[in-house]
């Protein structure tokens, strides 16, 4: 029903790293990134919360099995 844990984990890691780099560039006032730094910061936070939720569900499922 759900995709493989490693695939989801790797995808979230990659997206979070890219969003974090863009956020850092925006907060360093690099032109072209300044206007989007807050958006990418929120994307990083959302991915972090999503990862923690999926990881918790994985541990609960593993414990039940």
Secondary structure, 3 states (H helix, E strand, C coil): CCCCHHHHHHHHHHHHHHHHHHHHHHHCCCCCCHHHHHHHHHHHHHHHHHHHHHHHHHHHHHHHC
